[in-house]
Amino acid sequence: MRAAATLVSAPGIDRLRQLPPGRRVTVSREGDAIPPGFARSPFTLPLTARTVYRECRATDSLVLSVFDDRVVVRRERYHPQRHPLRHLLFDRFAVFLVVAVAWLLARRRRRVNDTRR
């Protein structure tokens, strides 16, 4: 019995490991099986992906976002469960920046509307 084809082949994953952190590459989907060393991620961006698999490494891991006809692969410096703050600062800086600006604006509004002064 032949093994099912993985989403991305092993030689393809080895080539993708050479990507600089943060770079995204779209590859055609080769099969349905999960590559060894990857686990399903409970939440991730983009929300439009069918499923997302993360490599089980603390640093320099690959993320596979699976769509119907393609797989978007990106390399991240830090795993979000093992290094959440570093992940936000280095891999998802735009999300961190939006949250920080929203927090600062909300804080400023509270000061302006404070009736205790």
N, C-alpha and C positions, 0 to 999 in steps of 0.2 A: 504494500500500500504506500502510495506516494504522499509525502507531507504537503500540507496546504501552503500555498505561496504567501509570503509575508507582505505587509503593506509596502515596505521598501526593502529591497534586497540587502544582504549583508555587505557586499562590496559598495553598494550605494550609500549605506550608513557610514562606512569607513571614509568615503570621499566627503560626505557632508560634515564629518567631524573636523575637517580642516577649515570650515567656515569661521570667519571672525564672529565674536559674540554679537548678538543682535541682528545678524543678517538672516533674511528669510529667502527660502528657495521653494518653488513649486515644482513637484515631480508628479509624474503620472502614477496612478494607483496600480500596483502589481497584483495584489491579492487581498485577503481579508484577515489573515492571521497576524497576531501581534508579534513583533520582533522580540527575540530574547533580551531580557534586561529592561523592558519597558513595562509600566503599569498604568492603568487608567487613572486619569486625573479627575477629581470630583468637580472642579470648577476652574475655568480658564477663559481667556479671551482668545479668539473671537467667539461670541455666543452663537454664531451661525454654524459652527462646525458640528458635525454629527457626534463625534467623540474626539477626545484628546488624550494622547498617551505621553507620559513623561519618562525619561530614562531615570532609573533608580540610582543616581549618583548625586552626591552633595554639591559638587561643583562641575562646571563645564559639561552640562548635560544637553541632550537634544530633546525637542518637543515636537511631536507629530500631531498636527491638526488635520483630522480626516474629514473630507467632504465626499460627496457621492462619486465624483470622477477624478479627484486629485488629492494629494497630500501636501500640506504646507509644512515644511520643516524649518525650525529655527533653533539656533544654539543660544543657550542662556548661561550666564556665569554661575548663578546660584539657584539651588532648588528652593521653591517657596515654602515648603514645610520645614526644611532644616535651617534655612537662613532667611526668614521672612523680611526683615528690615533691609538686608543687603539686596534681596531680590527686588524690592521696591525701588531702592536707590540706584541700582546699577542696571537691572533688566527692564524695569517698568517705570522709568523716571517720569514719563508723561502722566501716568496715573497718579504718581506721588505728587507731582506738581499741581494737578487739578485739585486734589484733595487738600493740599496745603493752602492754595489760594482761596478755596471755598471756606476753609476754616478761618483764615484771616479776615475775609469779608464778613462772615457771620459774627466774629468777635468784635469787629469794628462797629457793625450795626447795633449790637447790644450796648456798646458804650454810648453811642449817639442817642439811643432811645432810653437810656437809664434815667429814671425820674428821681433817683436818690441824690443827685447833685444839686 
